[in-house]
Amino acid sequence: MAAHRTPSPVVPFRRAAGSARFAPRPLTGAVAGALIVLGLSGSPALAQGGAAISAQARQAFDIPAGPLDQALSRFGRQAGAPIAVNAELTTGLTSPGVSGQWPPAEALRQLLQGTGLQAVRDPGGEYTLRKAPAAPASGGTLGEVRVAAPALPTVTVTARGDLAGALPAPHAGGQVARGGRMGLMGNKDLMDTPFSLNAYTSELVANQQARQLVDVIANDPAVQLGGPRSFDNFYIRGFALSREEIGFDGLYGIASAEGNLLEGIERVEVLKGPSTLLNGGAPRGTAGGAINLVPKRAGDTALTRLTATHLGDGNLGAHLDLGRRFGEDQALGVRLNAAWRDGDVAAKNESEDVKNLALGLDWRSARARLSADLGTSEQHLDRARGVFFVTAPSLPAAPGGDVNVWPDWTFQHKEHRFGVVRGEFDLSDSLTASLAVGSSTSQRRMLEAFAVLSGADGTLDPSASGFDERNQRDSLDANLRWRFGTGSVGHEVVLAATHFRADVKTFFPTINYAFTSNLYNPAVVASPGDGLLDGVRVQQSKTRLDSVALADTLSLLDDRLLLTVGARHQKIRADAHHWLTGDFERRYERSRTSPALAVVFKPNDRLSYYANYVEALSQGAVAPTIALNANEVFPPFVSKQGEVGVKVDWGRLTTTLSAFEIRRPSGLLNASGWYTQDGEQRNRGLELQVFGELQPRWRVLGGLTFTDAKLSRTESGLNDGRQAAGVPRWQLKLGSEWDLAAAPGLTLTGRVIHSSAQPLTVDDAIRVPAWTRLDLGARYTTRLDGRPLVLRAALENATDRRYWDSVAAFQVITYAMPRTLMLSATMDF
């Protein structure tokens, strides 16, 4: 609150007998702030008065630094005490957060450190926030715990730089963050971001029992699955995003090229639209958006957390999460995550064996921040669900999700190892330099029955195929950030450089083994033999992407207007080799300077209009394995996006409405079985997203996307005007969580996912029917032997709906998982 304003009076809340809800008196103006009430009926310990609180056992709290009203809301959920917030005292105030095991009253006192506020309970049972006396000798009490005693030292929280330890605070509800990494622009608040961005938190990952990226992406209305769930292939705004171009802490080439595990991940950030200016050239050149994984870091309080899991028909697992800080001022942090899962999943006879180890280190001082991430993972899947190449004249009904048409000799074995080091240095108060380098190796050995769906009655003509592939990648990102002013205009100028190199070697065995089966009555067939994958890998491709970018974000009108102008000069070199012999075939080289322009206008702190125009040079497409020219590399191409949108922060709830158009060259599988680049695909769409709290106990997350994906400039105009294959016009994803006041600690969850019909073939002769999925769940937060315990249960596809769920490629389709039960128990020690 500005110093010249009259201090706001203390405004008490009164609780009606037997009620956990409170009605604040009318606001006295537009002065922002907050007044909280700890609902007595929502917390048995508080309801029993002071003696109960003073003797109460410690509870686990994990509340990051951020806006005070959000910290208080999270405190209410984690303490089991409903909180009503009325903006009267706290707008503009931030909390240092609290983490670890604390009595609730002490945790609340820590949340209020440095805010100039105190929590007071008067003899009438009213709980209020008010300004703390300037130098109190004693003060009001919260129960028997004196919270107006001499204040603890003020904690100053900073969020400069790009390190994961300086993440934007969670939004109300805790499921998404208030911002995320915007590449060379650094971490930005969502209201200052001229793009559509969702940053899903580790709280969401834990509560939804997410194991892979597909489980997190199930919340995003602009993203859909692009293949079997064991791989991280997606469509963003109707354009394919390959698992090879998922970022890790801002670097391409570090995340697994064969499917990522989430135990060591703090946040999953999804950015919509071409991101070349922000992140550099993507390995496969996605035009629809980008996904970035943010690694976990140690908090200021020691963490020891153990989670036990059960999935499907007996897949059991455990996850250990350890965090510690050491040294003077706790400068050194160590975060270790170790996980294991093994056993059958929900699909019949499909099993999964997973091992994952991730180590995050960081060191911080007044002028430097260093970090390192190391990891290794291994996944083995037997009879893993694959894809169907459809040649039938019509698409038969999807089989039951528990049907497994793949023989018992099919398998996938995937390994991934990576290492990243990053340093950020404040050269002066206005100049910061950073450098990150990393390397990774992904390997996959796979023997499968490639299934051709040839009959409308479900007839399959599978053939055995396999490969052994090794993908070695190196990545570098460096930037120099300079903040200065020219008159009333602020500037943040960034000079950035990126380097990416990938070397892929593969062995494709020749296996002459075919058989006949049926989608609804799979055949039992013998193995095609042993040692089929023991050949020597040959060179498949070599890729090198280099870029230099310069951007300036201008701040005008007291930061109400933010204008970003920039360009990135890219150079792409791709060497293509014969997919069987490894012989060098051709090299593609192209360079281009791609401009970008983005603007944000904020009439007030709650409203943000934005617009952007981005061009991007991308590596050429690679022909899919089903094509006669499988793995052929095509020349680089340029994609373009224009977008406008508005974001409204309603206090506890935020909505985003955006309209976009993206154009890029299109590819198709022609009638002769060859993959060719033919014409242009133009996707226009509208996105509505919502996240946060409708009420203190009611959280929502999701939205609705409409996409009009059309082909143009195709050969002889044959497919002009057709809807692009694999892009539904409508996609709805809406989830909700409800904390039951009548049963403190119990939360009910639900989610609806709907996809409209979409073409499977370029000529639109075959369409994938619309489908709807319902997920249900519950979790219960309690204590066992004085330790916090969270029990979770969820039913994915609760109605056991049978449907085709994704178009993985041209005329390639997958079907959905059956009803899947997930259980977990998490305890802090």
C-alpha positions in Angstrom: 0.0 0.0 0.0 1.4 3.4 -0.9 2.8 5.3 2.1 0.6 8.4 1.6 -2.7 6.4 1.9 -4.6 6.0 5.2 -4.0 2.6 6.7 -6.9 0.2 6.1 -8.8 -0.7 9.2 -8.9 -4.2 10.6 -11.9 -5.9 9.1 -13.0 -9.0 11.1 -14.8 -12.0 9.7 -17.5 -13.7 11.7 -18.3 -17.4 11.5 -21.9 -18.5 11.6 -22.4 -21.4 14.0 -21.6 -24.7 12.3 -20.5 -23.0 9.1 -17.1 -23.0 7.4 -18.0 -20.1 5.1 -17.5 -16.4 5.8 -19.1 -13.3 4.2 -16.7 -10.3 4.2 -18.1 -6.9 4.6 -18.2 -4.8 1.4 -14.9 -3.6 0.1 -14.0 0.0 1.0 -12.7 0.7 -2.4 -10.3 -0.6 -5.1 -7.4 -0.8 -2.6 -5.9 -4.3 -3.1 -5.1 -6.5 -0.1 -6.4 -9.6 1.7 -8.1 -10.5 5.0 -8.2 -14.2 5.9 -10.2 -16.3 8.2 -9.1 -19.7 9.3 -12.3 -21.7 9.1 -12.8 -23.3 12.6 -14.9 -26.2 11.4 -12.3 -27.0 8.6 -9.5 -27.6 11.1 -10.2 -29.6 14.2 -7.0 -28.4 15.8 -7.9 -24.7 15.4 -11.5 -25.3 16.4 -10.3 -26.6 19.8 -8.7 -23.3 20.6 -5.3 -22.2 21.8 -4.3 -25.3 23.7 -4.9 -27.5 20.7 -2.7 -25.4 18.5 0.2 -25.1 20.9 0.3 -28.9 21.3 -0.4 -29.7 17.7 2.1 -32.0 15.9 4.1 -30.6 13.0 2.6 -30.8 9.5 4.3 -30.8 6.1 4.2 -27.5 4.2 5.5 -26.9 0.7 4.5 -23.3 -0.1 6.9 -21.4 -2.5 7.7 -17.7 -2.4 5.1 -15.6 -4.2 2.1 -13.3 -3.8 0.9 -13.3 -0.2 -2.7 -14.1 -1.0 -1.7 -17.2 -3.0 0.6 -18.3 -0.2 -2.2 -18.0 2.4 -4.6 -19.9 0.1 -2.1 -22.8 -0.2 -1.5 -22.7 3.6 -5.2 -23.2 4.1 -5.3 -26.2 1.9 -2.2 -27.8 3.3 -3.2 -27.1 6.9 -6.7 -28.4 6.4 -8.2 -25.0 7.3 -10.5 -23.3 4.7 -9.4 -19.7 4.0 -11.5 -16.9 2.7 -9.6 -14.0 1.1 -10.9 -10.5 0.8 -8.6 -8.0 -0.9 -8.1 -5.3 1.8 -4.5 -5.6 3.0 -2.1 -7.6 0.8 -2.0 -6.5 -2.8 1.6 -6.1 -3.8 2.9 -8.0 -0.8 4.9 -11.2 -1.3 5.6 -14.1 1.1 9.0 -15.9 1.5 7.1 -19.2 1.6 7.6 -22.1 3.9 8.7 -25.6 3.4 9.2 -28.6 5.7 7.7 -29.8 9.0 6.1 -27.0 11.1 3.3 -26.4 13.5 0.6 -24.6 11.5 0.9 -21.4 13.6 4.6 -21.3 13.1 4.2 -21.9 9.4 1.7 -19.0 9.2 4.1 -16.7 11.0 6.9 -17.6 8.5 4.5 -16.9 5.6 4.0 -13.4 7.0 7.7 -12.6 7.5 8.6 -9.2 6.0 5.0 -8.3 5.1 4.3 -6.0 8.0 1.2 -8.0 8.9 0.3 -10.3 11.8 -2.5 -12.8 12.4 -4.6 -12.2 15.5 -7.3 -14.2 17.3 -9.4 -12.2 19.6 -11.5 -13.5 22.6 -14.6 -13.6 20.4 -13.1 -16.2 18.1 -12.5 -13.8 15.2 -9.3 -14.3 13.1 -7.9 -11.3 11.3 -4.9 -9.9 9.6 -3.7 -6.5 10.6 -0.6 -4.4 10.4 2.0 -5.3 12.9 3.1 -2.7 15.5 6.4 -1.0 14.6 8.3 -2.5 17.5 6.0 -4.7 19.5 7.1 -6.0 22.9 4.2 -8.4 22.8 1.1 -8.8 20.7 -2.0 -10.7 19.7 -2.0 -14.4 19.7 -3.1 -17.2 17.4 -4.3 -19.7 19.9 -1.4 -19.8 22.4 1.3 -19.1 19.8 2.3 -15.5 19.9 2.6 -14.3 16.3 3.1 -10.6 17.0 6.4 -11.2 18.9 9.5 -9.5 17.6 9.7 -10.3 13.9 12.1 -12.8 12.6 14.7 -11.4 10.2 13.2 -10.3 6.9 13.7 -12.7 4.1 14.3 -11.0 0.7 13.2 -13.1 -2.2 14.6 -12.5 -5.7 13.7 -14.1 -9.0 16.4 -12.9 -11.3 17.8 -15.1 -14.0 16.9 -18.2 -15.8 17.8 -20.9 -13.3 15.0 -23.3 -12.3 15.5 -22.2 -8.7 14.0 -18.8 -9.6 10.7 -20.1 -10.9 7.5 -18.0 -11.0 5.2 -18.6 -8.1 2.3 -21.1 -8.5 -1.1 -19.7 -9.5 -4.0 -20.0 -7.1 -4.9 -23.6 -7.0 -1.3 -24.8 -7.3 -1.8 -26.7 -10.6 -0.1 -24.2 -12.9 2.4 -21.5 -12.3 2.0 -17.7 -12.8 4.5 -17.8 -15.6 7.4 -19.8 -17.0 10.5 -19.8 -19.1 10.3 -17.8 -22.3 13.6 -18.9 -23.7 16.0 -15.9 -24.2 13.4 -13.7 -22.5 13.9 -15.6 -19.2 11.2 -16.4 -16.7 8.2 -14.2 -17.2 4.9 -13.7 -15.4 2.0 -14.9 -17.5 0.5 -11.3 -17.7 3.8 -10.0 -19.2 4.0 -12.8 -21.7 3.1 -12.1 -25.3 2.3 -15.8 -26.0 0.0 -18.5 -24.7 1.9 -20.5 -22.0 0.9 -23.1 -19.4 3.5 -24.2 -16.8 2.2 -27.4 -15.0 3.5 -27.8 -11.5 5.0 -30.8 -9.6 1.9 -30.6 -7.4 -0.3 -31.4 -10.4 2.1 -34.2 -11.4 1.9 -35.8 -8.0 -1.8 -35.3 -7.5 -2.7 -36.7 -10.9 -0.2 -39.5 -10.5 1.4 -38.5 -13.9 4.1 -40.9 -15.0 4.7 -39.7 -18.5 4.3 -36.4 -20.4 1.0 -37.7 -22.0 -0.5 -37.7 -18.5 0.3 -34.0 -18.0 -0.7 -33.0 -21.6 -4.1 -34.5 -20.9 -4.9 -31.1 -19.2 -4.0 -28.9 -22.2 -6.8 -28.1 -24.7 -4.3 -27.1 -27.4 -2.3 -30.3 -27.3 -3.3 -33.8 -28.3 -1.6 -37.2 -28.3 0.3 -38.1 -31.5 1.0 -41.8 -31.1 1.3 -44.5 -28.5 1.6 -43.2 -24.9 5.0 -44.8 -24.4 6.4 -42.1 -26.7 6.3 -38.3 -26.3 4.8 -37.4 -29.7 2.1 -34.7 -29.7 0.2 -32.2 -31.9 0.2 -28.6 -30.7 -2.3 -26.4 -32.5 -2.6 -29.1 -35.1 1.1 -29.5 -35.9 3.3 -32.4 -34.9 5.8 -32.1 -32.2 8.4 -34.9 -32.1 9.8 -36.3 -28.8 13.2 -35.3 -30.1 12.4 -31.6 -29.7 11.3 -31.5 -26.1 13.5 -29.1 -24.2 15.1 -29.6 -20.8 15.8 -26.5 -18.8 15.8 -24.5 -22.0 18.1 -26.8 -24.0 17.1 -29.0 -26.9 18.7 -32.4 -27.1 18.9 -33.3 -23.4 15.4 -34.7 -22.8 14.9 -38.3 -23.8 14.4 -38.9 -27.5 12.5 -42.1 -26.6 10.0 -40.9 -23.9 10.5 -38.9 -20.7 9.9 -39.9 -17.1 8.7 -37.2 -14.6 10.1 -38.1 -11.2 12.9 -35.5 -11.5 10.8 -32.8 -13.1 9.5 -29.7 -11.3 7.4 -28.3 -14.1 6.2 -29.0 -17.6 6.0 -25.8 -19.6 3.9 -25.8 -22.8 4.3 -22.8 -25.2 2.1 -22.4 -28.2 3.2 -21.2 -31.6 6.7 -21.2 -33.3 9.4 -20.6 -30.7 12.5 -20.2 -32.8 13.2 -16.6 -31.6 12.9 -17.7 -28.0 14.5 -21.1 -28.0 16.5 -21.5 -31.2 15.8 -24.0 -34.0 14.0 -27.2 -32.9 15.5 -30.5 -34.1 12.5 -31.4 -36.1 11.1 -27.9 -36.7 7.8 -27.9 -35.0 5.5 -25.0 -35.9 2.8 -25.5 -33.3 4.7 -24.9 -30.1 7.3 -26.2 -27.7 7.5 -28.2 -24.5 10.1 -27.6 -21.8 10.9 -29.7 -18.8 12.2 -27.9 -15.6 14.3 -30.0 -13.3 13.7 -30.1 -9.5 16.0 -28.2 -7.1 16.5 -28.5 -3.4 14.4 -26.1 -1.2 15.6 -24.3 1.9 14.1 -27.0 4.1 15.2 -30.7 4.1 12.9 -33.0 2.2 12.5 -36.7 2.5 9.5 -38.0 0.6 8.5 -41.6 -0.3 5.7 -42.5 -2.7 4.4 -46.0 -3.3 2.4 -46.7 -6.5 0.1 -49.3 -8.0 -1.1 -49.2 -11.6 -3.4 -51.4 -13.7 -3.2 -55.1 -13.1 -0.2 -55.1 -10.7 2.4 -52.6 -11.7 4.0 -51.7 -8.4 6.5 -48.9 -7.9 8.3 -46.6 -5.5 9.7 -43.1 -5.7 12.1 -41.5 -3.3 12.6 -37.7 -3.4 15.4 -36.2 -1.3 16.4 -32.6 -1.0 19.1 -31.0 1.2 21.0 -27.7 1.4 24.5 -27.4 2.8 27.1 -24.8 3.7 27.1 -21.2 4.7 23.8 -19.6 3.8 22.8 -23.0 2.5 24.5 -22.2 -0.8 24.8 -25.8 -2.0 21.7 -27.7 -2.9 21.2 -31.4 -3.7 18.0 -32.9 -5.0 17.9 -36.7 -5.7 15.0 -38.5 -7.3 15.0 -42.3 -7.7 12.1 -44.3 -9.0 11.2 -47.9 -10.0 8.1 -49.5 -11.4 7.5 -53.1 -12.6 4.6 -55.3 -13.5 1.5 -55.5 -15.8 -0.4 -52.4 -16.8 -4.1 -52.2 -17.6 -3.8 -53.6 -21.1 -3.9 -57.4 -21.3 -0.4 -58.9 -21.0 1.3 -55.6 -21.4 4.1 -55.0 -18.8 6.4 -52.2 -18.0 9.7 -52.1 -16.1 11.0 -48.6 -15.4 14.1 -47.3 -13.5 14.8 -43.6 -13.2 17.5 -41.7 -11.4 17.9 -37.9 -11.5 20.3 -35.7 -9.6 20.0 -31.9 -9.5 22.8 -29.8 -7.9 22.9 -26.0 -7.5 25.1 -23.4 -5.9 24.2 -19.8 -5.3 25.9 -16.6 -4.2 25.2 -12.9 -4.4 26.6 -12.7 -7.9 26.6 -16.2 -9.4 24.3 -19.2 -9.7 25.5 -22.6 -10.9 23.6 -25.8 -11.5 24.2 -29.3 -12.8 21.7 -32.1 -13.7 22.6 -35.7 -14.3 20.3 -38.6 -15.0 19.9 -42.1 -16.2 16.7 -44.1 -17.0 15.8 -47.4 -18.4 12.4 -48.6 -19.7 11.5 -52.1 -20.9 8.1 -52.7 -22.3 6.7 -56.2 -23.3 3.8 -56.4 -25.8 3.7 -52.6 -25.8 0.7 -51.1 -27.7 1.7 -49.9 -31.2 0.1 -48.4 -34.2 -2.0 -49.5 -37.2 -1.5 -48.5 -40.8 -5.0 -48.3 -42.2 -5.6 -49.6 -45.8 -9.2 -50.8 -45.1 -12.0 -49.1 -47.1 -13.6 -48.0 -43.8 -12.4 -47.8 -40.2 -13.8 -50.6 -38.0 -14.9 -49.9 -34.4 -12.0 -49.7 -32.0 -11.4 -52.8 -29.9 -11.7 -52.9 -26.1 -8.8 -51.2 -24.5 -7.7 -54.3 -22.7 -7.3 -56.2 -26.0 -3.7 -56.7 -27.0 -3.1 -57.7 -30.6 0.7 -57.7 -30.3 2.4 -61.1 -29.9 4.3 -62.0 -26.7 7.7 -61.7 -28.5 7.3 -57.9 -29.2 9.2 -55.5 -26.9 10.8 -52.1 -26.6 13.9 -51.5 -24.5 14.9 -47.8 -24.1 17.8 -46.2 -22.2 18.7 -42.6 -21.7 21.6 -40.7 -20.1 22.2 -37.0 -19.8 24.3 -34.3 -18.2 23.9 -30.5 -18.1 25.8 -27.7 -16.5 24.6 -24.1 -16.3 26.1 -20.9 -14.9 24.6 -17.5 -14.5 26.8 -14.5 -13.5 25.8 -10.9 -12.6 28.6 -8.9 -14.2 27.0 -5.8 -12.8 23.7 -4.7 -11.5 22.4 -4.4 -15.0 24.4 -7.0 -17.0 24.0 -10.8 -16.7 25.7 -13.5 -18.6 24.7 -17.2 -18.7 26.0 -20.3 -20.4 24.6 -23.9 -20.5 26.1 -27.0 -22.1 24.7 -30.5 -22.1 24.9 -33.9 -23.8 22.7 -36.9 -23.9 22.5 -40.4 -25.4 19.2 -42.2 -26.1 19.1 -45.8 -27.3 16.2 -48.0 -28.3 16.0 -51.6 -29.4 12.6 -52.7 -30.6 11.0 -55.8 -32.1 7.4 -55.3 -33.2 4.7 -56.6 -35.4 3.9 -53.7 -37.7 0.1 -54.1 -38.2 -1.7 -53.2 -41.4 -5.4 -52.9 -40.7 -6.6 -54.1 -44.1 -10.2 -55.1 -43.5 -13.3 -53.4 -42.2 -14.0 -56.5 -40.2 -10.8 -56.0 -38.2 -8.5 -58.1 -40.4 -4.8 -57.4 -39.7 -1.8 -58.2 -41.8 1.2 -57.7 -39.5 4.8 -58.2 -40.3 7.8 -58.4 -38.0 10.1 -55.4 -38.0 12.6 -54.0 -35.7 15.6 -51.7 -35.2 18.4 -50.7 -32.9 19.0 -47.0 -32.7 21.4 -44.7 -30.9 20.9 -40.9 -30.8 23.8 -38.8 -29.5 23.1 -35.1 -29.0 25.0 -32.1 -27.8 23.6 -28.7 -27.0 24.7 -25.2 -26.0 23.0 -22.0 -25.1 24.7 -18.7 -24.2 23.2 -15.3 -23.7 24.1 -11.8 -22.4 21.3 -9.7 -20.9 21.5 -6.0 -20.4 18.9 -3.9 -18.6 19.0 -0.1 -19.0 16.8 2.9 -19.5 16.6 5.7 -22.1 14.4 8.4 -20.6 11.1 6.9 -19.6 11.7 3.8 -21.6 13.2 0.7 -20.1 15.1 -1.8 -22.2 16.0 -5.5 -21.7 18.4 -6.4 -24.5 19.4 -10.0 -25.0 22.1 -11.4 -27.3 21.8 -15.2 -27.5 23.5 -18.0 -29.3 22.5 -21.7 -29.6 24.2 -24.8 -31.0 22.7 -28.2 -31.4 24.2 -31.3 -32.9 22.6 -34.8 -33.4 24.2 -38.0 -34.7 21.8 -40.9 -35.3 22.9 -44.4 -36.1 20.5 -47.3 -36.7 20.4 -50.9 -37.6 17.4 -52.1 -39.5 17.3 -55.9 -39.9 15.7 -57.6 -42.8 13.0 -59.9 -41.3 10.8 -61.9 -43.7 8.0 -62.8 -41.3 4.3 -62.1 -41.8 1.1 -63.5 -40.5 -2.6 -62.8 -40.3 -4.5 -61.7 -37.2 -7.7 -59.9 -36.2 -8.3 -56.7 -34.2 -10.9 -58.4 -32.0 -9.5 -61.9 -31.9 -5.7 -61.7 -32.0 -3.7 -64.7 -33.3 -1.0 -66.4 -31.2 2.1 -66.7 -33.4 5.6 -68.0 -32.8 8.6 -65.7 -32.6 10.4 -64.8 -35.8 13.7 -65.9 -34.2 16.5 -64.8 -31.9 19.4 -62.4 -32.4 17.5 -60.3 -35.0 18.9 -57.0 -33.6 22.5 -58.0 -33.3 23.7 -56.2 -36.5 25.9 -53.1 -36.7 24.3 -49.7 -36.6 25.0 -47.5 -39.6 24.8 -43.8 -40.0 21.3 -42.5 -40.4 21.6 -38.8 -40.2 23.7 -35.9 -38.9 22.2 -32.6 -38.0 23.7 -29.3 -36.9 21.7 -26.2 -36.0 23.4 -22.9 -35.1 21.8 -19.6 -34.4 22.4 -16.1 -33.1 19.5 -13.9 -31.8 19.1 -10.3 -30.8 16.0 -9.0 -29.1 15.0 -5.9 -27.1 12.0 -5.7 -24.8 10.9 -2.1 -24.3 8.9 -1.1 -21.3 6.8 2.0 -21.7 3.9 3.7 -19.8 5.2 2.5 -16.4 5.5 -1.0 -17.7 1.9 -1.1 -19.0 3.2 -1.5 -22.5 5.9 -4.1 -23.4 7.2 -4.3 -26.9 9.6 -7.0 -28.0 11.4 -6.7 -31.3 13.9 -9.3 -32.3 15.4 -11.6 -35.0 17.3 -14.8 -35.0 19.7 -15.8 -37.7 19.7 -19.6 -38.2 21.8 -22.0 -40.1 20.7 -25.6 -40.7 22.9 -28.4 -42.0 21.4 -31.8 -42.4 23.2 -34.9 -43.8 20.9 -37.7 -45.0 22.2 -41.3 -45.3 20.7 -44.4 -46.9 18.6 -45.9 -44.2 19.9 -49.5 -44.8 23.5 -49.1 -45.9 24.4 -45.8 -44.2 25.9 -44.4 -47.4 25.9 -40.6 -47.6 23.2 -39.4 -50.0 22.7 -35.7 -49.8 23.3 -32.6 -47.6 20.8 -29.8 -47.0 22.1 -26.4 -45.9 20.1 -23.2 -45.5 20.3 -20.1 -43.5 17.8 -17.4 -42.8 17.2 -14.4 -40.5 13.7 -14.8 -39.0 12.0 -11.7 -37.5 9.7 -11.6 -34.5 7.5 -9.0 -33.0 5.4 -9.2 -29.8 3.5 -6.7 -27.7 1.7 -6.7 -24.4 -0.6 -3.9 -23.2 -1.9 -4.0 -19.6 -4.5 -1.3 -18.9 -4.4 -2.5 -15.3 -2.8 -5.4 -13.2 -5.7 -7.7 -14.0 -6.0 -7.3 -17.7 -3.4 -8.1 -20.4 -3.8 -7.8 -24.2 -1.1 -9.4 -26.4 -0.1 -10.0 -30.0 2.8 -11.7 -31.8 4.1 -12.4 -35.2 6.9 -15.0 -35.5 8.7 -16.6 -38.4 10.9 -19.7 -38.0 13.3 -21.7 -40.2 12.9 -25.4 -39.4 14.7 -28.5 -40.4 13.0 -30.4 -43.2 10.5 -33.2 -42.5 11.6 -36.8 -42.4 9.6 -39.4 -44.3 7.8 -41.8 -42.0 8.8 -45.4 -41.8 5.6 -46.5 -43.5 6.6 -44.6 -46.7 8.5 -46.3 -49.6 11.1 -43.5 -49.1 11.2 -44.1 -45.4 13.6 -41.7 -43.4 14.2 -39.5 -46.4 15.2 -36.0 -45.2 13.6 -33.0 -46.9 14.9 -29.4 -47.3 14.4 -26.9 -44.5 11.2 -24.8 -44.6 9.8 -21.6 -43.1 6.7 -21.4 -40.8 4.8 -18.3 -39.8 2.4 -17.5 -37.0 0.3 -14.5 -36.1 -1.6 -14.5 -32.8 -3.7 -12.1 -30.7 -5.1 -12.7 -27.2 -6.4 -11.4 -24.0 -5.6 -12.6 -20.4 -7.8 -11.7 -17.5 -6.7 -12.3 -13.9 -9.9 -12.4 -11.9 -8.0 -12.7 -8.6 -8.1 -16.4 -7.9 -8.9 -17.4 -11.5 -7.2 -16.6 -14.8 -8.7 -16.9 -18.3 -6.9 -16.6 -21.7 -8.6 -16.2 -25.0 -6.4 -16.3 -28.1 -6.8 -16.4 -31.9 -4.0 -17.7 -34.1 -3.0 -18.6 -37.6 0.0 -20.7 -38.5 1.2 -21.6 -42.0 3.9 -24.1 -43.0 4.6 -26.5 -45.8 2.6 -29.7 -45.7 3.5 -33.3 -46.4 1.5 -36.3 -47.3 1.7 -39.9 -48.2 0.5 -40.2 -51.8 -1.4 -43.0 -53.5 1.8 -44.6 -54.5 3.1 -44.9 -51.0 5.7 -42.1 -51.3 5.9 -39.3 -48.8 6.1 -35.9 -50.5 6.0 -32.3 -49.5 2.8 -30.9 -51.1 1.4 -27.5 -50.7 0.8 -25.7 -47.4 -1.2 -26.4 -44.3 -2.9 -23.4 -42.7 -4.3 -23.7 -39.2 -6.6 -21.0 -37.8 -8.0 -21.4 -34.4 -9.4 -20.1 -31.1 -8.3 -21.1 -27.7 -10.0 -20.5 -24.4 -8.1 -21.6 -21.3 -9.0 -21.3 -17.6 -7.1 -22.2 -14.4 -7.3 -21.4 -10.7 -9.9 -21.3 -8.0 -13.6 -20.6 -8.6 -14.0 -20.8 -4.8 -11.4 -21.5 -2.0 -12.2 -25.3 -2.2 -13.0 -25.5 -5.9 -10.2 -25.6 -8.5 -10.6 -25.8 -12.3 -8.1 -26.4 -15.1 -8.6 -26.8 -18.9 -10.3 -25.2 -21.8 -11.6 -25.4 -25.3 -9.8 -25.2 -28.7 -11.3 -24.8 -32.1 -8.9 -25.4 -35.1 -9.7 -25.0 -38.7 -6.8 -26.8 -40.4 -6.9 -26.5 -44.2 -4.7 -27.6 -47.1 -3.9 -25.3 -50.0 -1.5 -25.1 -53.0 -1.5 -28.9 -53.3 -0.5 -30.6 -56.5 -3.0 -29.8 -59.2 -5.3 -28.4 -56.5 -6.3 -32.0 -55.7 -6.6 -31.6 -51.9 -7.1 -27.8 -51.7 -9.6 -26.9 -49.0 -9.6 -30.3 -47.3 -9.3 -30.5 -43.5 -5.8 -31.6 -42.6 -5.6 -35.2 -41.3 -5.1 -35.7 -37.6 -6.5 -32.3 -36.5 -9.9 -32.3 -34.8 -11.9 -29.1 -35.1 -12.9 -29.2 -31.5 -11.0 -30.3 -28.4 -12.3 -29.9 -24.9 -10.3 -30.7 -21.7 -11.8 -29.6 -18.4 -10.7 -30.8 -14.9 -12.0 -30.0 -11.5 -11.0 -30.6 -7.8 -13.3 -30.1 -4.9 -12.2 -30.1 -1.2 -15.1 -31.4 0.9 -15.8 -29.2 3.9 -17.7 -32.0 5.6 -14.7 -34.3 5.4 -11.5 -32.2 6.0 -8.6 -33.6 4.0 -10.7 -35.3 1.3 -10.6 -34.0 -2.3 -12.7 -35.3 -5.2 -11.4 -34.9 -8.7 -12.8 -35.3 -12.2 -11.9 -34.5 -15.8 -13.7 -34.7 -19.2 -11.7 -34.9 -22.4 -13.6 -34.6 -25.8 -12.2 -34.7 -29.3 -14.4 -34.1 -32.4 -14.2 -36.3 -35.5 -11.1 -35.8 -37.7 -9.8 -37.1 -41.1 -7.5 -40.1 -41.1 -6.6 -39.9 -44.8 -5.7 -36.9 -46.9 -8.7 -37.3 -49.2 -11.0 -37.4 -46.1 -12.4 -40.8 -47.2 -11.9 -42.2 -43.7 -12.6 -40.3 -40.5 -11.8 -41.0 -36.9 -15.1 -40.8 -34.9 -15.5 -38.2 -32.1 -14.8 -39.5 -28.6 -15.2 -38.5 -25.0 -13.3 -39.7 -21.9 -14.1 -39.4 -18.3 -11.5 -39.6 -15.5 -12.5 -39.7 -11.8 -10.5 -39.7 -8.6 -10.0 -38.8 -5.0 -7.2 -38.1 -2.5 -7.1 -37.9 1.2 -4.6 -35.9 3.3 -4.1 -37.0 6.8 -1.3 -37.9 9.3 0.1 -41.3 10.3 2.3 -41.5 13.4 2.7 -37.8 13.3 3.8 -37.7 9.7 1.9 -36.3 6.7 0.3 -38.9 4.4 -1.5 -38.4 1.1 -3.5 -41.2 -0.3 -4.6 -41.0 -4.0 -6.9 -43.1 -6.2 -7.9 -42.4 -9.8 -9.8 -44.1 -12.6 -8.6 -43.1 -16.0 -11.2 -43.7 -18.7 -13.7 -44.5 -15.9 -16.5 -45.6 -18.2 -14.1 -48.0 -20.1 -14.9 -46.2 -23.4 -13.6 -47.9 -26.6 -12.3 -45.4 -29.1 -9.5 -44.5 -31.5 -7.6 -41.9 -29.6 -4.9 -40.5 -31.9 -3.6 -40.1 -35.4 0.0 -40.9 -35.1 1.0 -40.2 -38.7 -0.4 -40.5 -42.3 -3.1 -43.2 -42.2 -1.7 -44.4 -38.8 -3.9 -44.7 -35.8 -3.8 -45.9 -32.2 -6.6 -47.0 -29.8 -7.2 -45.9 -26.2 -6.2 -47.5 -23.0 -8.9 -49.3 -21.0 -10.2 -48.3 -17.6 -7.1 -47.9 -15.6 -6.9 -47.8 -11.8 -4.0 -45.8 -10.2 -3.2 -45.8 -6.5 -0.5 -44.1 -4.6 0.5 -43.2 -1.1 3.0 -40.4 -0.3 4.6 -39.8 3.1 7.1 -37.2 4.3 9.8 -38.2 6.8 
